[in-house]
Amino acid sequence: MSRALDPQTKQALAERIRFYNELGIYDFYLREPLVAQPPQTLSSEPQSEQRDEMPRTKAAVAVPIIEEDMFAPTKPDAGATDPAKALRVIREDLGDCTRCVLHKQGRKQIVFGVGSPKAELMFIGEAPGADEDEQGEPFVGRAGQLLNNMIKAMGLRREDVYIANIIKCRPPGNRTPERDECETCSPFLMRQIEVIKPKAIVALGAVAAKTLLAINAPMAEFRGHWYDFRGTRLAVTYHPAFLLRDPRQKKETWKDLQMVMKELGLLVPTKGVE
């Protein structure tokens, strides 16, 4: 049975919610408690048959009664009907971010994202590099030039798509982002995706794929499949920086892009990525 909270507990919850809002986190989910299963008796019947006979029930969860205006904060960009305006609101909310240690480790500026606010296709990479940190735009270095060629091979222009990264600050020495850095920064990326509402997302590289899908797998297992990501189709391919090191994988990348083009109803040319 649900119960009302005392004023002290309600105040503590309100302060905690405001703390998460400042981090850019607005969506909260109730996790059901683990329920201990009664010990199974020994039986000569196969276990699979026993599982089929077991009733599947969900444990009831008691939810405290809390005032709606306290526990249901709205995203600053929720009321914006124009995607471009909503993205500006998210960028303003991000501010000169100091939410993780990267702001103290040499980053010059935040690299938010670039492209069409109404893009049907979104590319998500790992993190900004030196050129991106200098210019404040994702994928502008050598890897960015190759990504431009990939987009062109698909019959699109850079300004037709939207490009972003899992994290928005350059890690020192271009190292792989730490888990806490991804978790701190990714809520802003989720809000960008929610505003743009692309028909398809392409995760560039293993870091982007693992962070978005919460799956720890090698690229060979990630590629060649469609994933459902919050109602949006998501595919995985190699990061352009990896293709610069191993150009032989461009043919495999082109297969991935052809799969995306078919999903978007784009004409698939015979010429691939150069």
N, C-alpha and C positions, 0 to 999 in steps of 0.2 A: 504494500500500500504506500502511495506517495505521501510525502510529508513536506510541510513548509520549513524553510530554513530560518535560523535565528538571524537577527540583524548583523551580528559580527561576522558570521559565515558568508552572508550575502555581500557584505562589503569586501571581504577578502576575495571572493570570486570575481566581483566587478573589477578590482584592481588587477587581478591576474588576466582577465579578458583584455583590459586596456593595454597591458604589457605585451600580449601577443599581437594586438592590433598594430602597435608601434613597430613590430617586426614584420608587418605585412601579412599576418596570418588572420584570416577572418572566418574560415570554415572549421567547424568543430564536429567531431563524430563521437558517438557514445560507443564504447567498446564493451561488449557483453562479457561478464565474468566467466572464468573457466569453471565448469561444473564437473566434479569428480564422478567418474563412472563407477557403478558398482562392480565388484570383482566378478569375473566370468568363471563359471563352473566348468570343470573339465567335461568334455563331451567327445564322443567318437565322430560326431558330424563335422564336415568340413567347415572352416571358419567363414568362408564366403557365404554359405547357406545361413549360418547364424546371423551374419550382418544383415542379410536380406530380411530376416524375420524381426529384427529389432526395430521398434517404432522410432521415427525421427521426430524429435520434439525440440523446441527451443525453450531455454530457460527464461522465465519471466524476469524482467529487470525493473526495479523500482526507481523511478525518476523523480527527484525532488521538484516541487513546484517553485518556479522562479519567475519573477516579473519579466515579461517579454522584452521591455525596453532595456533591461540590464544585460540580458544574456543573448541578445540578437543584434549585435552591432552590424551596420551596413558598410560595405566597401565604399570608399570615397568615389570610385568609378562606377558604382552600380547604377546611379541615376543618369549617367551620360548616355544619350542615344546615339551620338556620333562616335564611331570607333576611334577616330583620330583624337578627338577630345578626351576620350576615356584613357587612351594611352598616355596623353600628356598628364592626366591626373595621376596615373600610376607612377610616372617618372617624377612628378613633384613629390609624391608620397615617399618614394625611394630616397630623395634628397641627396646630400653628400654622405652616402651611407657609411656608417661606422659600426655596423651590426656584427661584423666578424673581424678577425685579425688582419685581413688583407689590406685594410685601409692604412695599417701601420707598417706594411712590408713593401713599400715602394710603388704602389699603383699610382698612376698620374691622374686618372679620371675613370668614371664609371662608363661602361660600354653597354648601353641600354638595349638597342635593337634598331633595325632599319628595314624599310620596305613599305609595302601597301598595307594600310590598316584593314583592308577588306580582302586580303590575299586568300586564295583558295589553297595555296601550298605554303608551308612553313618549314624552314630548315633550322635545326637546333644543334649547335656544336657544343664544345666542351667549355672553353674559356677564352678570353681575349689573349692575344700575344703582344709582342712589343709594338708592332705597327698599329694594332687596334688600340692599344693603350695610348699611343701617341695621337691618333686621329679621332678616337672616341666613337669608332664605328666598327661593327664586327666584320671579319673576313675581308680585310683590305690589303693584306700582305700577299705573299706568293700563294698560300693556300686559298686566299680569297679570290685571286685571279683564276685559279683552277675551278673553284666553285662557280664563278661567273661563266666559265666555259661549259660546265655541267648544266647550268640553267639554260644557257643559249642552245645547247644540244637538245634540250627538251622543247625548244620552240618558244621559250619564255624570255623575259628580260628580268634583270635584277630587281627593278622597281615593281615588277608584277608579283613578287613573292615577299615573304617576311623572313628576316634572318635574325636569330638571337643565339644566346649561349646559355648553358646551365647556370653559370655564375657570371657576374657582370664586372668583375675586377680581375686584372692579370695576377696570377700567382707568381711569386718570385722564381726567376729562372724557368718560367713556363712549366713548372712542375704540375703533376696531376692534382686537381682540386681535392681537398680533404672532405670527408663525409659531412662534418659539421658545417663546412663552408657551403656545400651544396644544399643542405637542409635549411640553412639560414636564408639563402638567396633564392631558391627555387619557388617559394610562394609568389614572388613578383613575376616570375616566368609563367606560373599557372594563371595569374590574372591577365597577363598579356594574351595567352592562348584563349582564355575565356572571352576576351573582348574581340579578338580577331575572328574566332570561330572558323578556322581553316577546315577544308574538306579532308586534307591529308597533311601529315607531319612526317618529315624525314629526319630521323636521329642520325647525326653524323658521328660515327665512332662509338667505341664501347662505353666510354664514360657517360655520354648522353643517353645511350640505350639503357644502361644499368640504372641510372638515376631515374629516368622517366618510368621505366617498367618495373623497377624494383626486382629485377631478375639478375642473378650472377651467372652469366654464361659467356662462352667465347663467341666471337663474331660469326664463326661458321654456323652456329646454331641460331643466332639472331636474324641473319639475313634470309631473304626469300620468303618471309611470312608477313602477313598483316596482323597487327595487334590492335585491340580496342583500347584506346586511351581516352577515358572520360567521354565516350561517345564519338571520338574522332579516330579515323584510321591512321595507324602509325606504322611506318616501315623503317628499317635500319640498313644503312650502308656504310662504307668506309669513309673515314674523315679525309678531306682533301690533303691534309698534311701527311697522312700515311701514304696516300697515292703518290706524293712527291718522292717519297723514299722507296716506294715499290710500284712503279708505273705498270707493272704486269697486271695489277688488280683493277685497272681501269675498265677492262672488259667485264669483270664481275660487277663493278659499280654500274656500268651501263645497263646490265640486266635488271638491277634493282630500280634504276630510274625508269626503265621501260614499264616495269610493273606499276610504278606510281602514275605514269602517263596514262596507262590504260584505265586506272581507277578514276582519273580526272577527266577522261574522255578526250585526251589530247592525241593528235596524230603522231604516230611513232615513226620517226625517220630512220633510215637505214644507217646513217652515219652516227657514230658514237662519240664518246668523250675523247678529246685530243689532249 
